[in-house]
């Protein structure tokens, strides 16, 4: 440490600190004044002097940073040693073993007699990989798998027995390889254990099983089931799976509110769900719409969603070859068969799994604004617009004004919106953004929610007007504001998302 005190003196640096000397040109800085030739020569000389000073300061900063890094490394090394020594001299290490046994006995007794601790269970079933069994292994392979499956089933029964009569949250997953002829060995003992308590299922999440789905789909004693997630992505879509789900009693559970289907083997719109009571719906996987022409798929989607009057969250995937997209000229915007109002929806998400094709008019504010009119309770909006500027056919300040200005009926567009992410070739001006923020944060407008988070990334223009000074007060009040411009800081913005 002495070597630092000899070569580094913060007091000396502060004492010698000097502001750049004032010059005769101070009065012209920040103006449109054009210097004469002689003044240009003087300014060049002054600039060279300042650059020398700046480089000297930069070198000093590098030295100080190196010293700081070295000191920080030493501090962390000593901190590690100190914590290790403190652990060795901890009073708990000197507590007699008989006292520790007494303490942990009561802890164990408390844990075993508290059903809520055992009301949630995640099960990973044994696989050949996890047991280091290869396909070429001969003799006893099935016996080993069955032995491990039965062992886990016994542990599951013991766990569930400690949960008393409480509703259960159960997830069952398989993430390994298993030949089809032995697949039942992996899940049957566990499925039998879970079926015995089906009347207490509250949340059920199953993934990676093929045959197990059919047994579970037939269960009808599920009065408490509120959430169901089915993921067949690790299994294979079998034709016989269709009938199992189309007649499933599980999907008719009286309390079922949240459904997530991934790679299901049936057309979701034919499933016997109580659509009117759903509050959350997630549909993923190519099997969903592969059987339908795109326009038919859209009409089925709208028809089913029209029954989901309580839907709060909806997520679905677009699929290959354009997915659900319809050519702009293939329908009439006034066609009532495509009209859809979702008054309770607050979360809407979609993903394209492959290349999607859209015309230049598929994403314009003239189409987006009417869409958002059907989402009065929307709180979060994310717009990621890829591609070029679409010749101006994109969002501009008119869209911003529509979010903070009442329509002819005195109603606001998305009045509950408090979080918005937008990235792409938009035509928002900095002045328009400032006006939008100011009006959203205006306490005299209680009809619209204040912004909590606003992230906007421009992929088509540079930073022109600095509004940070006028938004500083909003940021201090809690607004998370990020404005990024092309091309320098767009990557930082994308990472932040």
Beta strands, then each sheet from edge to edge (+ up, - down):
strand 1: 120-124
strand 2: 168-173
strand 3: 201-207
strand 4: 227-231
strand 5: 258-262
strand 6: 280-284
strand 7: 313-318
strand 8: 347-352
strand 9: 380-384
strand 10: 419-424
strand 11: 453-458
strand 12: 480-484
sheet 1: 1+ 2+ 3+ 4+ 5+ 6+ 7+ 8+
sheet 2: 9+ 10+ 11+ 12+
end
